[in-house]
Amino acid sequence: MNQQREAIPVDLIRTVAIVAVLLLHAGNDLTIQVLNNLEIWRWGIVDVYLSVGRMGVPLFVMLSGALLLAPGKDEGLGVFFKKRFARIGLPFLFWGLAYFLWDIYVENQQVTQTFVVQGVLTGPYFQFWYLYMLMGLYLLTPILRLMVAHMTANLFKYFMIIWFIGSSLVPLIGLVSNFQFNSNLFAVPGYVGYFVLGAYLVNVQVRRRYLVTLLTLGIALTALGTFQLARTVGGGETYFFQEYLSPTMILSSISFFLLLNTIKPPKMPVSALPSWRNRLLALISANTLAIYLFHMMIIVTLQNGYLGITLNGNTLNSIIGVPLMAAIALVICLAVIVPLKKVPVVNKLIG
């Protein structure tokens, strides 16, 4: 089992996950547009982009579970939390302050007590929700490690069934019928399922052609379900199937994680130089946290034309514009972050 875990393609999964997040946020400016006011074919392509991009966070969470819940991990609480604070604590404080200033001086938010307190409690910008969720998983990790280490195959399956019913099927019942199920009956926190699942999936092998089929099916069902809800229901329910815990998103995310895990890191002599692809993957992987926290400043700047160049769904066809925006944001993030990482102290602050 440990040998399998050592072969996890960490750089590949992290890179794919952050690119997916960039793709998702690059397409967000179209989600507020009514379906009837935009060409259906164009809306549909962006719908697919968002369905793919939504898999980024589940990939990150499953990878974290695979790495942190591995058997043999034996750390005291003090050592564990010291490592986690060194990883995300300082970047959280640095970027939190940066986005407070962004809100005030760029987006002209009025400074009030509520603005400051609420920003601390929930994050100064929307992507900070992920860090709060991640910190919640960190708080549970010492307990989950013990649980995973002693979990039998049948007990794991039972845990996953309870998680899937409570997190995915119960909300679906309320969506497709007039009945509301009491969700307290299946009270397994949503992202804990992905976290524990990552520790299990690294040891699961499925043929690639099956995984490709399941991945394609999951993306297609997510996009089609979103289209159908936009056409018939609308409102806040439109993007139900693009929620991280929807049945179709769980299907596509698990399939994608398993598929990426079949692409093992190449074995090569220590003296051998890695290819440019591996170097690029390693570069992006090493900076995913900083990219995640920084990229919204780039995207918002480009979408609103703060630098004189406006890139959004109104100025560029979104079929080209969404992936182009994601690519530009990635390049700019790396161009800013990589040099800063070479500055002492600053490298620990930006992540």
C-alpha positions as CSV (number, residue, x, y, z in Angstrom):
1,M,0.0,0.0,0.0
2,N,2.8,2.4,0.9
3,Q,4.5,1.8,-2.5
4,Q,1.3,2.6,-4.3
5,R,1.0,5.9,-2.3
6,E,4.5,6.9,-3.1
7,A,3.6,6.6,-6.8
8,I,0.8,9.1,-6.6
9,P,1.3,11.6,-9.5
10,V,1.0,14.6,-7.1
11,D,2.3,17.2,-9.5
12,L,-0.1,16.1,-12.2
13,I,-3.2,16.1,-10.0
14,R,-2.4,19.4,-8.4
15,T,-1.7,21.0,-11.8
16,V,-4.9,19.6,-13.4
17,A,-6.9,20.7,-10.3
18,I,-5.6,24.4,-10.3
19,V,-6.2,24.7,-14.1
20,A,-9.7,23.4,-13.5
21,V,-10.3,26.1,-10.8
22,L,-9.0,28.8,-13.2
23,L,-11.3,27.5,-15.9
24,L,-14.3,27.6,-13.5
25,H,-13.6,31.1,-12.3
26,A,-12.8,32.4,-15.8
27,G,-16.3,31.3,-16.9
28,N,-18.1,32.7,-13.9
29,D,-19.0,36.1,-15.5
30,L,-21.5,34.2,-17.8
31,T,-23.3,32.4,-15.0
32,I,-25.3,35.6,-14.1
33,Q,-26.6,35.8,-17.7
34,V,-30.1,34.5,-18.4
35,L,-30.1,31.5,-20.8
36,N,-32.5,33.2,-23.2
37,N,-30.3,36.2,-23.5
38,L,-27.3,34.3,-24.8
39,E,-26.9,32.0,-27.7
40,I,-27.8,28.5,-26.5
41,W,-24.8,26.8,-28.2
42,R,-22.5,29.4,-26.6
43,W,-24.1,29.0,-23.2
44,G,-23.9,25.2,-23.6
45,I,-20.1,25.3,-24.2
46,V,-19.5,27.4,-21.2
47,D,-21.8,25.0,-19.2
48,V,-19.3,22.2,-20.2
49,Y,-16.3,24.4,-19.1
50,L,-17.9,24.9,-15.7
51,S,-18.8,21.2,-15.4
52,V,-15.1,20.4,-16.0
53,G,-13.8,23.2,-13.8
54,R,-15.9,22.2,-10.8
55,M,-13.8,19.0,-10.5
56,G,-10.8,21.0,-9.3
57,V,-11.8,21.3,-5.7
58,P,-12.7,17.6,-5.3
59,L,-9.4,16.7,-6.8
60,F,-7.6,18.9,-4.3
61,V,-9.5,17.4,-1.4
62,M,-9.0,13.8,-2.5
63,L,-5.3,14.4,-3.0
64,S,-5.0,15.9,0.4
65,G,-6.8,12.9,1.9
66,A,-4.5,10.5,0.0
67,L,-1.4,12.3,1.4
68,L,-2.5,13.2,4.9
69,L,-4.5,10.0,5.8
70,A,-1.9,7.6,4.6
71,P,-1.1,4.6,7.0
72,G,2.1,5.2,8.9
73,K,1.5,8.9,9.4
74,D,2.3,9.3,13.1
75,E,2.6,12.9,14.3
76,G,1.7,14.5,17.5
77,L,-1.0,17.2,17.4
78,G,1.6,20.0,17.9
79,V,3.8,18.8,15.1
80,F,0.8,18.3,12.7
81,F,-0.7,21.7,13.3
82,K,2.7,23.4,13.2
83,K,3.2,22.0,9.7
84,R,-0.3,23.0,8.6
85,F,0.1,26.5,9.8
86,A,3.5,26.8,8.0
87,R,1.7,25.6,4.9
88,I,-1.4,27.8,4.8
89,G,-1.4,29.9,8.0
90,L,0.9,32.7,6.8
91,P,-0.4,32.8,3.2
92,F,-3.9,33.0,4.6
93,L,-3.0,36.1,6.7
94,F,-1.0,37.7,3.9
95,W,-3.6,37.2,1.1
96,G,-6.5,37.9,3.5
97,L,-5.0,41.4,4.1
98,A,-4.3,41.8,0.4
99,Y,-8.0,41.1,-0.5
100,F,-9.2,43.4,2.3
101,L,-7.2,46.2,0.6
102,W,-8.4,45.1,-2.8
103,D,-12.0,45.3,-1.6
104,I,-11.5,48.8,-0.2
105,Y,-9.3,50.4,-2.9
106,V,-10.3,48.5,-6.1
107,E,-13.9,47.5,-5.5
108,N,-14.7,50.5,-3.3
109,Q,-16.2,48.6,-0.4
110,Q,-17.1,50.8,2.5
111,V,-15.1,50.0,5.6
112,T,-17.5,49.2,8.5
113,Q,-17.3,47.0,11.5
114,T,-19.5,44.5,9.8
115,F,-17.3,44.4,6.7
116,V,-14.2,43.7,8.8
117,V,-15.7,41.2,11.2
118,Q,-17.6,39.3,8.5
119,G,-14.5,39.3,6.3
120,V,-12.5,37.6,9.1
121,L,-15.3,35.1,9.8
122,T,-15.9,34.0,6.2
123,G,-13.0,35.4,4.2
124,P,-12.5,38.7,2.5
125,Y,-13.1,37.2,-1.0
126,F,-15.2,34.3,-2.2
127,Q,-12.4,31.8,-2.9
128,F,-11.3,31.9,0.7
129,W,-14.1,29.4,1.5
130,Y,-11.8,26.7,0.4
131,L,-9.2,27.5,3.1
132,Y,-11.8,27.5,5.8
133,M,-13.1,24.1,4.6
134,L,-9.5,22.9,4.4
135,M,-8.8,24.1,8.0
136,G,-11.9,22.2,9.1
137,L,-10.5,19.0,7.5
138,Y,-7.2,19.6,9.2
139,L,-8.9,19.8,12.6
140,L,-10.5,16.4,11.9
141,T,-7.4,14.8,10.4
142,P,-5.8,13.4,13.6
143,I,-9.1,11.6,14.3
144,L,-9.7,10.5,10.7
145,R,-6.2,9.1,10.5
146,L,-7.0,6.7,13.4
147,M,-10.3,5.8,11.7
148,V,-8.8,5.1,8.3
149,A,-6.0,3.1,9.8
150,H,-8.5,0.7,11.4
151,M,-11.2,0.7,8.8
152,T,-12.1,-2.5,7.1
153,A,-13.2,-2.6,3.5
154,N,-16.8,-3.2,4.5
155,L,-16.8,-0.4,7.0
156,F,-15.3,2.0,4.4
157,K,-18.1,1.1,2.0
158,Y,-20.7,1.7,4.7
159,F,-19.2,5.1,5.5
160,M,-19.2,6.1,1.8
161,I,-22.8,5.0,1.3
162,I,-23.9,7.1,4.3
163,W,-21.9,10.0,2.9
164,F,-23.3,9.7,-0.6
165,I,-26.9,9.4,0.5
166,G,-26.7,12.3,2.9
167,S,-24.6,14.7,0.9
168,S,-25.9,13.9,-2.6
169,L,-29.1,12.0,-2.8
170,V,-31.0,13.7,0.0
171,P,-30.7,17.2,-1.7
172,L,-31.6,15.6,-5.0
173,I,-34.9,14.2,-3.6
174,G,-35.8,17.7,-2.6
175,L,-35.0,19.0,-6.1
176,V,-36.9,16.5,-8.2
177,S,-40.0,16.0,-5.9
178,N,-42.2,17.9,-3.6
179,F,-40.9,16.1,-0.6
180,Q,-38.1,17.2,1.7
181,F,-35.9,14.6,3.5
182,N,-34.5,15.4,7.0
183,S,-30.8,15.7,6.2
184,N,-29.9,15.2,9.9
185,L,-30.4,11.5,9.5
186,F,-27.2,11.2,7.4
187,A,-25.0,13.8,9.1
188,V,-21.6,13.1,7.6
189,P,-19.9,16.5,6.6
190,G,-19.8,16.8,2.9
191,Y,-16.1,17.3,2.2
192,V,-15.0,14.7,4.7
193,G,-16.3,12.1,2.2
194,Y,-14.0,13.3,-0.5
195,F,-11.1,13.5,2.0
196,V,-11.5,9.9,3.2
197,L,-12.2,8.8,-0.3
198,G,-8.8,10.0,-1.4
199,A,-7.1,7.7,1.1
200,Y,-8.9,4.8,-0.4
201,L,-8.9,5.5,-4.1
202,V,-5.1,5.6,-4.4
203,N,-5.2,1.8,-4.0
204,V,-8.0,1.3,-6.4
205,Q,-7.3,0.2,-10.0
206,V,-9.8,0.5,-12.8
207,R,-9.1,0.1,-16.5
208,R,-8.6,3.5,-18.2
209,R,-11.3,2.9,-20.9
210,Y,-13.9,2.5,-18.1
211,L,-12.7,5.6,-16.3
212,V,-12.8,7.6,-19.5
213,T,-16.3,6.5,-20.1
214,L,-17.4,7.3,-16.6
215,L,-15.7,10.7,-16.7
216,T,-17.3,11.6,-20.0
217,L,-20.7,10.4,-18.6
218,G,-20.3,12.4,-15.5
219,I,-19.4,15.6,-17.3
220,A,-22.2,15.1,-19.8
221,L,-24.8,14.5,-17.1
222,T,-23.6,17.5,-15.2
223,A,-23.8,19.8,-18.2
224,L,-27.2,18.4,-19.4
225,G,-28.7,18.5,-15.9
226,T,-27.6,22.2,-15.6
227,F,-29.1,23.0,-19.0
228,Q,-32.4,21.4,-18.1
229,L,-32.6,23.2,-14.8
230,A,-31.7,26.5,-16.4
231,R,-34.5,25.9,-19.0
232,T,-37.2,24.7,-16.6
233,V,-36.5,25.8,-13.0
234,G,-33.9,28.6,-13.1
235,G,-33.0,30.7,-10.1
236,G,-30.8,29.4,-7.4
237,E,-31.4,25.8,-8.4
238,T,-29.9,26.2,-11.9
239,Y,-26.4,25.0,-10.9
240,F,-27.4,22.1,-8.6
241,F,-25.6,19.5,-10.7
242,Q,-22.5,21.6,-10.7
243,E,-22.4,21.7,-6.9
244,Y,-19.4,19.8,-5.5
245,L,-21.5,17.1,-3.9
246,S,-24.1,16.5,-6.6
247,P,-24.3,12.8,-7.8
248,T,-22.9,13.7,-11.3
249,M,-20.1,15.7,-9.9
250,I,-19.1,12.9,-7.5
251,L,-19.1,10.5,-10.4
252,S,-16.9,12.7,-12.7
253,S,-14.5,13.7,-9.9
254,I,-13.9,10.2,-8.7
255,S,-13.4,9.0,-12.2
256,F,-11.0,11.8,-13.0
257,F,-9.0,11.2,-9.8
258,L,-8.7,7.5,-10.6
259,L,-7.8,8.3,-14.2
260,L,-5.0,10.7,-13.3
261,N,-3.7,8.2,-10.7
262,T,-3.1,5.7,-13.5
263,I,-0.5,8.1,-15.0
264,K,2.4,7.3,-12.7
265,P,5.5,9.6,-12.3
266,P,8.3,8.4,-14.6
267,K,11.1,6.4,-13.0
268,M,14.5,7.8,-13.9
269,P,18.0,8.0,-12.6
270,V,18.8,10.8,-10.2
271,S,21.2,12.3,-12.7
272,A,18.6,12.4,-15.5
273,L,17.0,15.8,-16.2
274,P,13.2,15.7,-16.2
275,S,11.5,16.8,-19.4
276,W,10.1,20.3,-19.8
277,R,6.6,18.9,-19.2
278,N,7.6,17.4,-15.8
279,R,9.4,20.7,-14.9
280,L,6.3,22.7,-15.8
281,L,4.1,20.3,-13.8
282,A,6.5,20.6,-10.8
283,L,6.5,24.4,-11.1
284,I,2.8,24.8,-11.2
285,S,2.3,22.2,-8.5
286,A,4.7,23.9,-6.1
287,N,2.7,27.2,-6.5
288,T,-0.9,26.0,-6.5
289,L,-1.8,27.7,-3.2
290,A,-0.4,31.0,-4.3
291,I,-2.1,30.7,-7.7
292,Y,-5.4,29.8,-6.0
293,L,-5.2,32.9,-3.8
294,F,-3.9,35.3,-6.3
295,H,-5.7,34.4,-9.5
296,M,-9.0,36.2,-8.8
297,M,-7.2,39.6,-8.8
298,I,-6.0,38.8,-12.3
299,I,-9.3,37.6,-13.6
300,V,-11.3,40.5,-12.2
301,T,-8.8,42.9,-13.5
302,L,-9.1,41.5,-17.0
303,Q,-12.9,41.1,-16.9
304,N,-13.4,44.7,-15.8
305,G,-10.7,46.3,-18.0
306,Y,-8.7,47.9,-15.1
307,L,-5.6,47.9,-17.2
308,G,-7.3,49.1,-20.4
309,I,-7.8,45.6,-21.8
310,T,-11.2,44.0,-21.2
311,L,-11.7,40.3,-21.6
312,N,-15.2,38.9,-20.8
313,G,-18.2,37.4,-22.3
314,N,-19.3,40.7,-23.9
315,T,-16.0,41.5,-25.7
316,L,-14.8,38.0,-26.7
317,N,-16.7,34.9,-27.7
318,S,-16.8,32.8,-24.5
319,I,-15.9,29.6,-26.3
320,I,-12.5,31.0,-26.8
321,G,-12.5,33.6,-24.1
322,V,-12.9,31.3,-21.1
323,P,-9.9,29.0,-21.7
324,L,-7.9,32.0,-22.9
325,M,-8.7,33.8,-19.7
326,A,-7.7,30.8,-17.6
327,A,-4.4,30.5,-19.6
328,I,-3.6,34.2,-19.2
329,A,-4.3,34.1,-15.5
330,L,-2.0,31.1,-15.0
331,V,0.8,32.7,-16.9
332,I,0.5,36.0,-15.1
333,C,0.3,34.3,-11.7
334,L,3.5,32.3,-12.4
335,A,5.3,35.4,-13.8
336,V,4.5,37.3,-10.5
337,I,4.8,34.4,-8.0
338,V,7.9,32.6,-9.1
339,P,10.2,35.7,-8.8
340,L,8.6,36.6,-5.4
341,K,9.3,33.0,-4.1
342,K,13.0,33.8,-4.4
343,V,12.8,36.6,-1.9
344,P,13.4,35.6,1.7
345,V,10.4,35.8,4.0
346,V,8.1,36.7,1.1
347,N,8.3,33.1,-0.1
348,K,6.7,32.0,3.1
349,L,4.0,34.6,3.0
350,I,2.6,34.1,-0.5
351,G,2.3,30.3,-0.2
